[in-house]
Amino acid sequence: MKKFLTILTTSSAVFLITAGVMLANKNSVENNIYISKQIQRKPHKIEGDKLIEIGYYWDSHDRQVRIMRIPTYC
């Protein structure tokens, strides 16, 4: 019985270590999200002196959406 418990504990530990390494490697790969919709440039929406909505644009060099520069007069 003692031998069986030792074998069971060892195999369980090996399995957990292997599964942990596999999960860590799977999640460490850079996840790229591809958007099929073409992103259009959206300007800021300003009402009076208030910035209501923040504008954004697609930066094709870095392949990401960027926030447009917020004007200082708002």
Biopython code that builds the backbone (N, CA, C, O; Angstrom):
import numpy as np
from Bio.PDB.StructureBuilder import StructureBuilder

atoms = [
    (1, "MET", "N", (0.819, -1.192, 0.000)),
    (1, "MET", "CA", (0.000, 0.000, 0.000)),
    (1, "MET", "C", (0.870, 1.266, 0.000)),
    (1, "MET", "O", (0.556, 2.251, -0.668)),
    (2, "LYS", "N", (1.966, 1.214, 0.763)),
    (2, "LYS", "CA", (2.867, 2.356, 0.840)),
    (2, "LYS", "C", (3.539, 2.605, -0.512)),
    (2, "LYS", "O", (3.736, 3.751, -0.914)),
    (3, "LYS", "N", (3.887, 1.525, -1.205)),
    (3, "LYS", "CA", (4.522, 1.644, -2.511)),
    (3, "LYS", "C", (3.540, 2.247, -3.522)),
    (3, "LYS", "O", (3.909, 3.091, -4.338)),
    (4, "PHE", "N", (2.297, 1.801, -3.450)),
    (4, "PHE", "CA", (1.264, 2.318, -4.353)),
    (4, "PHE", "C", (1.045, 3.820, -4.128)),
    (4, "PHE", "O", (0.898, 4.577, -5.087)),
    (5, "LEU", "N", (1.025, 4.240, -2.884)),
    (5, "LEU", "CA", (0.850, 5.650, -2.550)),
    (5, "LEU", "C", (2.022, 6.489, -3.062)),
    (5, "LEU", "O", (1.824, 7.612, -3.526)),
    (6, "THR", "N", (3.229, 5.955, -2.980)),
    (6, "THR", "CA", (4.417, 6.648, -3.487)),
    (6, "THR", "C", (4.343, 6.808, -5.001)),
    (6, "THR", "O", (4.629, 7.883, -5.528)),
    (7, "ILE", "N", (3.962, 5.750, -5.695)),
    (7, "ILE", "CA", (3.845, 5.799, -7.160)),
    (7, "ILE", "C", (2.757, 6.791, -7.563)),
    (7, "ILE", "O", (2.943, 7.576, -8.493)),
    (8, "LEU", "N", (1.637, 6.757, -6.875)),
    (8, "LEU", "CA", (0.526, 7.656, -7.181)),
    (8, "LEU", "C", (0.917, 9.119, -6.942)),
    (8, "LEU", "O", (0.582, 9.987, -7.748)),
    (9, "THR", "N", (1.603, 9.387, -5.871)),
    (9, "THR", "CA", (2.048, 10.746, -5.560)),
    (9, "THR", "C", (3.050, 11.246, -6.589)),
    (9, "THR", "O", (2.973, 12.393, -7.030)),
    (10, "THR", "N", (3.984, 10.395, -6.972)),
    (10, "THR", "CA", (5.002, 10.775, -7.955)),
    (10, "THR", "C", (4.376, 11.057, -9.314)),
    (10, "THR", "O", (4.690, 12.067, -9.944)),
    (11, "SER", "N", (3.496, 10.174, -9.767)),
    (11, "SER", "CA", (2.872, 10.377, -11.077)),
    (11, "SER", "C", (1.974, 11.614, -11.062)),
    (11, "SER", "O", (1.887, 12.329, -12.060)),
    (12, "SER", "N", (1.315, 11.865, -9.948)),
    (12, "SER", "CA", (0.478, 13.054, -9.832)),
    (12, "SER", "C", (1.327, 14.324, -9.898)),
    (12, "SER", "O", (0.946, 15.289, -10.561)),
    (13, "ALA", "N", (2.458, 14.329, -9.226)),
    (13, "ALA", "CA", (3.348, 15.491, -9.241)),
    (13, "ALA", "C", (3.906, 15.736, -10.638)),
    (13, "ALA", "O", (3.965, 16.878, -11.092)),
    (14, "VAL", "N", (4.313, 14.672, -11.319)),
    (14, "VAL", "CA", (4.843, 14.804, -12.685)),
    (14, "VAL", "C", (3.767, 15.358, -13.607)),
    (14, "VAL", "O", (4.043, 16.231, -14.429)),
    (15, "PHE", "N", (2.543, 14.856, -13.475)),
    (15, "PHE", "CA", (1.447, 15.344, -14.310)),
    (15, "PHE", "C", (1.180, 16.830, -14.057)),
    (15, "PHE", "O", (1.030, 17.601, -15.005)),
    (16, "LEU", "N", (1.121, 17.233, -12.801)),
    (16, "LEU", "CA", (0.843, 18.632, -12.482)),
    (16, "LEU", "C", (1.942, 19.569, -12.974)),
    (16, "LEU", "O", (1.651, 20.663, -13.459)),
    (17, "ILE", "N", (3.185, 19.156, -12.856)),
    (17, "ILE", "CA", (4.300, 19.978, -13.343)),
    (17, "ILE", "C", (4.237, 20.106, -14.860)),
    (17, "ILE", "O", (4.403, 21.200, -15.399)),
    (18, "THR", "N", (3.998, 18.990, -15.550)),
    (18, "THR", "CA", (3.912, 19.009, -17.014)),
    (18, "THR", "C", (2.742, 19.871, -17.480)),
    (18, "THR", "O", (2.890, 20.677, -18.399)),
    (19, "ALA", "N", (1.592, 19.705, -16.854)),
    (19, "ALA", "CA", (0.418, 20.498, -17.235)),
    (19, "ALA", "C", (0.660, 21.983, -16.969)),
    (19, "ALA", "O", (0.250, 22.826, -17.768)),
    (20, "GLY", "N", (1.311, 22.308, -15.874)),
    (20, "GLY", "CA", (1.611, 23.704, -15.563)),
    (20, "GLY", "C", (2.536, 24.340, -16.578)),
    (20, "GLY", "O", (2.327, 25.481, -16.988)),
    (21, "VAL", "N", (3.555, 23.605, -16.985)),
    (21, "VAL", "CA", (4.497, 24.121, -17.989)),
    (21, "VAL", "C", (3.799, 24.314, -19.324)),
    (21, "VAL", "O", (4.023, 25.317, -20.001)),
    (22, "MET", "N", (2.960, 23.369, -19.709)),
    (22, "MET", "CA", (2.249, 23.488, -20.985)),
    (22, "MET", "C", (1.299, 24.683, -20.978)),
    (22, "MET", "O", (1.219, 25.412, -21.967)),
    (23, "LEU", "N", (0.589, 24.890, -19.892)),
    (23, "LEU", "CA", (-0.323, 26.036, -19.813)),
    (23, "LEU", "C", (0.437, 27.356, -19.803)),
    (23, "LEU", "O", (-0.001, 28.333, -20.410)),
    (24, "ALA", "N", (1.563, 27.387, -19.121)),
    (24, "ALA", "CA", (2.358, 28.616, -19.077)),
    (24, "ALA", "C", (2.898, 28.956, -20.461)),
    (24, "ALA", "O", (2.910, 30.125, -20.844)),
    (25, "ASN", "N", (3.340, 27.965, -21.210)),
    (25, "ASN", "CA", (3.855, 28.214, -22.556)),
    (25, "ASN", "C", (2.747, 28.632, -23.505)),
    (25, "ASN", "O", (2.964, 29.475, -24.375)),
    (26, "LYS", "N", (1.568, 28.057, -23.350)),
    (26, "LYS", "CA", (0.460, 28.392, -24.235)),
    (26, "LYS", "C", (0.020, 29.833, -24.028)),
    (26, "LYS", "O", (-0.309, 30.522, -24.994)),
    (27, "ASN", "N", (0.008, 30.297, -22.788)),
    (27, "ASN", "CA", (-0.467, 31.644, -22.500)),
    (27, "ASN", "C", (0.606, 32.710, -22.662)),
    (27, "ASN", "O", (0.283, 33.898, -22.658)),
    (28, "SER", "N", (1.864, 32.330, -22.803)),
    (28, "SER", "CA", (2.914, 33.331, -22.932)),
    (28, "SER", "C", (3.102, 33.800, -24.371)),
    (28, "SER", "O", (3.809, 34.779, -24.614)),
    (29, "VAL", "N", (2.484, 33.119, -25.319)),
    (29, "VAL", "CA", (2.587, 33.521, -26.721)),
    (29, "VAL", "C", (1.793, 34.811, -26.902)),
    (29, "VAL", "O", (0.716, 34.968, -26.327)),
    (30, "GLU", "N", (2.320, 35.719, -27.692)),
    (30, "GLU", "CA", (1.644, 37.001, -27.906)),
    (30, "GLU", "C", (0.328, 36.767, -28.621)),
    (30, "GLU", "O", (0.289, 36.150, -29.686)),
    (31, "ASN", "N", (-0.742, 37.259, -28.034)),
    (31, "ASN", "CA", (-2.068, 37.104, -28.621)),
    (31, "ASN", "C", (-2.339, 38.283, -29.538)),
    (31, "ASN", "O", (-2.344, 39.433, -29.098)),
    (32, "ASN", "N", (-2.562, 38.000, -30.797)),
    (32, "ASN", "CA", (-2.919, 39.035, -31.755)),
    (32, "ASN", "C", (-4.399, 38.924, -32.052)),
    (32, "ASN", "O", (-4.891, 37.851, -32.403)),
    (33, "ILE", "N", (-5.100, 40.019, -31.913)),
    (33, "ILE", "CA", (-6.520, 40.047, -32.220)),
    (33, "ILE", "C", (-6.665, 40.737, -33.565)),
    (33, "ILE", "O", (-6.244, 41.881, -33.738)),
    (34, "TYR", "N", (-7.256, 40.042, -34.502)),
    (34, "TYR", "CA", (-7.438, 40.595, -35.829)),
    (34, "TYR", "C", (-8.873, 41.078, -35.975)),
    (34, "TYR", "O", (-9.822, 40.337, -35.716)),
    (35, "ILE", "N", (-9.015, 42.307, -36.387)),
    (35, "ILE", "CA", (-10.337, 42.893, -36.576)),
    (35, "ILE", "C", (-10.581, 42.985, -38.071)),
    (35, "ILE", "O", (-9.799, 43.593, -38.802)),
    (36, "SER", "N", (-11.669, 42.380, -38.519)),
    (36, "SER", "CA", (-11.956, 42.400, -39.946)),
    (36, "SER", "C", (-12.589, 43.722, -40.377)),
    (36, "SER", "O", (-12.551, 44.066, -41.558)),
    (37, "LYS", "N", (-13.165, 44.462, -39.441)),
    (37, "LYS", "CA", (-13.790, 45.736, -39.770)),
    (37, "LYS", "C", (-12.715, 46.788, -40.018)),
    (37, "LYS", "O", (-11.750, 46.896, -39.262)),
    (38, "GLN", "N", (-12.892, 47.546, -41.064)),
    (38, "GLN", "CA", (-11.964, 48.631, -41.364)),
    (38, "GLN", "C", (-12.233, 49.780, -40.397)),
    (38, "GLN", "O", (-13.356, 50.282, -40.344)),
    (39, "ILE", "N", (-11.250, 50.199, -39.648)),
    (39, "ILE", "CA", (-11.429, 51.247, -38.651)),
    (39, "ILE", "C", (-11.267, 52.605, -39.319)),
    (39, "ILE", "O", (-10.239, 52.900, -39.929)),
    (40, "GLN", "N", (-12.291, 53.411, -39.189)),
    (40, "GLN", "CA", (-12.284, 54.744, -39.771)),
    (40, "GLN", "C", (-11.766, 55.746, -38.744)),
    (40, "GLN", "O", (-11.878, 55.530, -37.538)),
    (41, "ARG", "N", (-11.210, 56.821, -39.229)),
    (41, "ARG", "CA", (-10.746, 57.899, -38.348)),
    (41, "ARG", "C", (-11.970, 58.585, -37.739)),
    (41, "ARG", "O", (-12.912, 58.933, -38.451)),
    (42, "LYS", "N", (-11.951, 58.774, -36.429)),
    (42, "LYS", "CA", (-13.064, 59.429, -35.740)),
    (42, "LYS", "C", (-12.526, 60.667, -35.033)),
    (42, "LYS", "O", (-11.654, 60.556, -34.171)),
    (43, "PRO", "N", (-13.034, 61.848, -35.388)),
    (43, "PRO", "CA", (-12.535, 63.074, -34.753)),
    (43, "PRO", "C", (-13.116, 63.247, -33.348)),
    (43, "PRO", "O", (-14.093, 62.595, -32.980)),
    (44, "HIS", "N", (-12.497, 64.138, -32.572)),
    (44, "HIS", "CA", (-13.017, 64.469, -31.249)),
    (44, "HIS", "C", (-14.391, 65.120, -31.392)),
    (44, "HIS", "O", (-14.668, 65.805, -32.377)),
    (45, "LYS", "N", (-15.232, 64.899, -30.408)),
    (45, "LYS", "CA", (-16.527, 65.578, -30.369)),
    (45, "LYS", "C", (-16.459, 66.607, -29.245)),
    (45, "LYS", "O", (-16.379, 66.256, -28.067)),
    (46, "ILE", "N", (-16.492, 67.872, -29.624)),
    (46, "ILE", "CA", (-16.344, 68.964, -28.664)),
    (46, "ILE", "C", (-17.619, 69.799, -28.688)),
    (46, "ILE", "O", (-18.073, 70.230, -29.747)),
    (47, "GLU", "N", (-18.187, 70.020, -27.510)),
    (47, "GLU", "CA", (-19.357, 70.897, -27.375)),
    (47, "GLU", "C", (-18.979, 72.039, -26.441)),
    (47, "GLU", "O", (-18.743, 71.835, -25.250)),
    (48, "GLY", "N", (-18.929, 73.219, -26.992)),
    (48, "GLY", "CA", (-18.502, 74.377, -26.201)),
    (48, "GLY", "C", (-17.039, 74.232, -25.828)),
    (48, "GLY", "O", (-16.178, 74.152, -26.705)),
    (49, "ASP", "N", (-16.751, 74.197, -24.536)),
    (49, "ASP", "CA", (-15.385, 74.003, -24.055)),
    (49, "ASP", "C", (-15.159, 72.594, -23.522)),
    (49, "ASP", "O", (-14.114, 72.322, -22.929)),
    (50, "LYS", "N", (-16.117, 71.695, -23.722)),
    (50, "LYS", "CA", (-16.016, 70.339, -23.169)),
    (50, "LYS", "C", (-15.718, 69.315, -24.261)),
    (50, "LYS", "O", (-16.272, 69.364, -25.359)),
    (51, "LEU", "N", (-14.842, 68.409, -23.929)),
    (51, "LEU", "CA", (-14.534, 67.285, -24.808)),
    (51, "LEU", "C", (-15.520, 66.170, -24.467)),
    (51, "LEU", "O", (-15.437, 65.577, -23.391)),
    (52, "ILE", "N", (-16.448, 65.884, -25.373)),
    (52, "ILE", "CA", (-17.513, 64.913, -25.110)),
    (52, "ILE", "C", (-17.057, 63.497, -25.455)),
    (52, "ILE", "O", (-17.222, 62.582, -24.648)),
    (53, "GLU", "N", (-16.482, 63.308, -26.647)),
    (53, "GLU", "CA", (-15.991, 61.995, -27.074)),
    (53, "GLU", "C", (-14.562, 62.133, -27.580)),
    (53, "GLU", "O", (-14.207, 63.110, -28.239)),
    (54, "ILE", "N", (-13.763, 61.143, -27.260)),
    (54, "ILE", "CA", (-12.361, 61.150, -27.676)),
    (54, "ILE", "C", (-12.238, 60.494, -29.046)),
    (54, "ILE", "O", (-12.788, 59.418, -29.280)),
    (55, "GLY", "N", (-11.516, 61.148, -29.942)),
    (55, "GLY", "CA", (-11.321, 60.619, -31.277)),
    (55, "GLY", "C", (-10.166, 59.632, -31.334)),
    (55, "GLY", "O", (-9.305, 59.615, -30.455)),
    (56, "TYR", "N", (-10.155, 58.810, -32.378)),
    (56, "TYR", "CA", (-9.111, 57.803, -32.542)),
    (56, "TYR", "C", (-8.837, 57.572, -34.026)),
    (56, "TYR", "O", (-9.611, 57.989, -34.887)),
    (57, "TYR", "N", (-7.730, 56.905, -34.306)),
    (57, "TYR", "CA", (-7.373, 56.566, -35.679)),
    (57, "TYR", "C", (-6.571, 55.271, -35.680)),
    (57, "TYR", "O", (-6.069, 54.851, -34.638)),
    (58, "TRP", "N", (-6.450, 54.641, -36.835)),
    (58, "TRP", "CA", (-5.715, 53.398, -37.005)),
    (58, "TRP", "C", (-4.286, 53.719, -37.407)),
    (58, "TRP", "O", (-4.053, 54.371, -38.425)),
    (59, "ASP", "N", (-3.328, 53.262, -36.609)),
    (59, "ASP", "CA", (-1.912, 53.433, -36.921)),
    (59, "ASP", "C", (-1.455, 52.166, -37.635)),
    (59, "ASP", "O", (-1.238, 51.133, -37.001)),
    (60, "SER", "N", (-1.309, 52.249, -38.947)),
    (60, "SER", "CA", (-0.983, 51.049, -39.721)),
    (60, "SER", "C", (0.451, 50.581, -39.494)),
    (60, "SER", "O", (0.753, 49.406, -39.704)),
    (61, "HIS", "N", (1.335, 51.474, -39.072)),
    (61, "HIS", "CA", (2.721, 51.073, -38.816)),
    (61, "HIS", "C", (2.805, 50.171, -37.583)),
    (61, "HIS", "O", (3.449, 49.122, -37.621)),
    (62, "ASP", "N", (2.153, 50.583, -36.490)),
    (62, "ASP", "CA", (2.174, 49.788, -35.260)),
    (62, "ASP", "C", (1.015, 48.805, -35.178)),
    (62, "ASP", "O", (0.936, 48.012, -34.240)),
    (63, "ARG", "N", (0.112, 48.854, -36.159)),
    (63, "ARG", "CA", (-1.051, 47.962, -36.226)),
    (63, "ARG", "C", (-1.888, 48.019, -34.948)),
    (63, "ARG", "O", (-2.171, 46.992, -34.330)),
    (64, "GLN", "N", (-2.278, 49.233, -34.565)),
    (64, "GLN", "CA", (-3.124, 49.402, -33.386)),
    (64, "GLN", "C", (-3.919, 50.701, -33.488)),
    (64, "GLN", "O", (-3.570, 51.608, -34.244)),
    (65, "VAL", "N", (-4.980, 50.764, -32.716)),
    (65, "VAL", "CA", (-5.799, 51.973, -32.669)),
    (65, "VAL", "C", (-5.155, 52.945, -31.695)),
    (65, "VAL", "O", (-4.764, 52.568, -30.591)),
    (66, "ARG", "N", (-5.048, 54.202, -32.117)),
    (66, "ARG", "CA", (-4.430, 55.221, -31.270)),
    (66, "ARG", "C", (-5.425, 56.348, -31.015)),
    (66, "ARG", "O", (-6.270, 56.656, -31.856)),
    (67, "ILE", "N", (-5.305, 56.951, -29.843)),
    (67, "ILE", "CA", (-6.128, 58.104, -29.494)),
    (67, "ILE", "C", (-5.512, 59.335, -30.140)),
    (67, "ILE", "O", (-4.299, 59.540, -30.100)),
    (68, "MET", "N", (-6.378, 60.150, -30.736)),
    (68, "MET", "CA", (-5.892, 61.384, -31.350)),
    (68, "MET", "C", (-5.407, 62.333, -30.263)),
    (68, "MET", "O", (-5.843, 62.258, -29.114)),
    (69, "ARG", "N", (-4.502, 63.221, -30.641)),
    (69, "ARG", "CA", (-3.968, 64.192, -29.683)),
    (69, "ARG", "C", (-5.100, 65.074, -29.167)),
    (69, "ARG", "O", (-5.865, 65.647, -29.943)),
    (70, "ILE", "N", (-5.192, 65.171, -27.843)),
    (70, "ILE", "CA", (-6.247, 65.969, -27.227)),
    (70, "ILE", "C", (-5.791, 67.426, -27.197)),
    (70, "ILE", "O", (-4.713, 67.724, -26.684)),
    (71, "PRO", "N", (-6.597, 68.331, -27.739)),
    (71, "PRO", "CA", (-6.189, 69.736, -27.777)),
    (71, "PRO", "C", (-6.114, 70.337, -26.375)),
    (71, "PRO", "O", (-6.849, 69.932, -25.474)),
    (72, "THR", "N", (-5.224, 71.299, -26.207)),
    (72, "THR", "CA", (-5.015, 71.884, -24.882)),
    (72, "THR", "C", (-6.029, 72.963, -24.551)),
    (72, "THR", "O", (-6.138, 73.373, -23.396)),
    (73, "TYR", "N", (-6.768, 73.427, -25.541)),
    (73, "TYR", "CA", (-7.720, 74.498, -25.269)),
    (73, "TYR", "C", (-9.025, 73.983, -24.683)),
    (73, "TYR", "O", (-9.883, 74.789, -24.320)),
    (74, "CYS", "N", (-9.206, 72.684, -24.578)),
    (74, "CYS", "CA", (-10.440, 72.128, -24.000)),
    (74, "CYS", "C", (-10.366, 72.111, -22.492)),
    (74, "CYS", "O", (-11.310, 71.678, -21.832)),
]
sb = StructureBuilder()
sb.init_structure("model")
sb.init_model(0)
sb.init_chain("A")
sb.init_seg("    ")
for serial, (resi, resn, name, xyz) in enumerate(atoms, 1):
    if name == "N":
        sb.init_residue(resn, " ", resi, " ")
    sb.init_atom(name, np.array(xyz, "f"), 0.0, 1.0, " ", f" {name:<3s}", serial, name[0])
structure = sb.get_structure()
